[in-house]
Amino acid sequence: MVKDINPGSGNSGFVALGIYNGKLYFKANDGVHGTELWRTDGTLLGTELVADINPGLNSSNPSKFTVIAGKLYFIAVKVLSGAEPWVYSE
């Protein structure tokens, strides 16, 4: 384990989604932000929440990752608009 994202008796529900720019992107629930987009470079300090797409406990549940032309594309759910495509780049 690199980092306990949901300390205590909670389970983060970690699901690896893909590699982008040398980092593992995944979805996890820290018990505060719902299931959102995270990344890690394999270190404690390099493991972090990337985006809280649905603030609060609402989950965006990111999925279907793909990298095209140096950008990370994925599907995420917004409370008011439903599932929609997203793009992320560093």
Secondary structure, 3 states (H helix, E strand, C coil): CCCCCCCCCCCCCCEEEEEECCEEEEEEECCCCCEEEEEECCCCCCCEEEECCCCCCCCCCCEEEEEECCEEEEEEEECCCEEEEEEECC
